[in-house]
């Protein structure tokens, strides 16, 4: 079961709900939080870590592209 907070976030993305929900559930699980009792502060922590990972991956991809040019 998912919390109202998760439903709200998934709906607010405007993206297909199923893949977004699965990804968000996975991130929450990896962070050790309970998705049924997730607080706004916990969601912020999960999303900050996710964004950090995305930025690091983008920087690495850019670095790899620059190195091969």
The 8 nearest C-alpha neighbors of each residue, nearest first, counted from 0:
[[1, 35, 2, 34, 3, 5, 36, 6],
 [2, 0, 35, 34, 5, 3, 6, 4],
 [1, 3, 35, 4, 5, 34, 6, 36],
 [2, 4, 6, 5, 7, 1, 35, 8],
 [3, 5, 7, 2, 6, 8, 37, 39],
 [4, 6, 8, 2, 7, 3, 9, 1],
 [7, 5, 3, 9, 4, 8, 10, 2],
 [6, 8, 4, 10, 5, 9, 11, 3],
 [7, 9, 11, 5, 10, 6, 4, 12],
 [10, 8, 6, 11, 7, 12, 16, 5],
 [9, 11, 7, 8, 12, 13, 6, 16],
 [12, 10, 8, 9, 13, 7, 14, 6],
 [13, 11, 14, 10, 9, 8, 19, 15],
 [12, 14, 11, 10, 15, 9, 16, 8],
 [15, 13, 12, 16, 19, 10, 9, 11],
 [16, 14, 17, 18, 19, 13, 12, 9],
 [15, 17, 19, 18, 20, 14, 9, 10],
 [16, 18, 20, 19, 15, 21, 22, 9],
 [19, 17, 21, 20, 16, 22, 15, 14],
 [20, 18, 22, 16, 21, 17, 23, 9],
 [19, 21, 23, 17, 18, 22, 16, 24],
 [20, 22, 18, 24, 19, 23, 25, 17],
 [23, 21, 25, 19, 24, 20, 18, 26],
 [22, 24, 26, 20, 25, 21, 19, 27],
 [25, 23, 21, 27, 22, 26, 20, 28],
 [24, 26, 22, 28, 23, 27, 21, 29],
 [27, 25, 23, 29, 28, 24, 30, 22],
 [26, 28, 30, 24, 25, 29, 32, 23],
 [27, 29, 25, 31, 30, 26, 32, 24],
 [30, 28, 26, 31, 27, 25, 32, 24],
 [29, 31, 27, 28, 32, 26, 45, 25],
 [32, 30, 28, 29, 27, 33, 26, 34],
 [31, 33, 27, 30, 28, 34, 37, 41],
 [32, 34, 36, 35, 37, 31, 28, 27],
 [35, 33, 37, 36, 1, 32, 2, 27],
 [36, 34, 2, 1, 33, 37, 0, 3],
 [35, 37, 33, 34, 38, 2, 32, 1],
 [38, 36, 34, 35, 33, 41, 32, 42],
 [39, 37, 41, 40, 42, 36, 4, 43],
 [38, 40, 42, 41, 43, 37, 4, 44],
 [41, 39, 43, 38, 42, 44, 37, 45],
 [40, 42, 44, 38, 43, 39, 37, 45],
 [43, 41, 39, 45, 44, 40, 46, 38],
 [42, 44, 40, 46, 41, 45, 47, 39],
 [43, 45, 41, 47, 42, 46, 48, 40],
 [46, 44, 42, 48, 43, 47, 49, 41],
 [45, 47, 49, 43, 48, 44, 50, 42],
 [48, 46, 44, 50, 49, 45, 43, 51],
 [47, 49, 51, 45, 46, 50, 52, 44],
 [50, 48, 46, 52, 51, 47, 45, 53],
 [51, 49, 53, 47, 52, 48, 46, 54],
 [50, 52, 48, 54, 49, 53, 47, 55],
 [53, 51, 55, 49, 50, 54, 56, 48],
 [52, 54, 50, 56, 55, 51, 57, 49],
 [55, 53, 57, 51, 56, 52, 58, 50],
 [54, 56, 58, 52, 57, 53, 59, 51],
 [57, 55, 59, 53, 54, 58, 60, 52],
 [56, 58, 54, 60, 59, 55, 61, 53],
 [59, 57, 61, 55, 56, 60, 62, 54],
 [58, 60, 62, 56, 61, 57, 63, 55],
 [61, 59, 63, 57, 62, 58, 56, 64],
 [62, 60, 64, 58, 59, 63, 57, 65],
 [61, 63, 59, 65, 60, 64, 58, 66],
 [64, 62, 60, 66, 61, 65, 59, 67],
 [63, 65, 61, 67, 62, 66, 60, 68],
 [66, 64, 62, 68, 63, 67, 61, 60],
 [65, 67, 63, 64, 68, 62, 61, 60],
 [66, 68, 64, 65, 63, 62, 61, 60],
 [67, 65, 66, 64, 63, 62, 61, 60]]
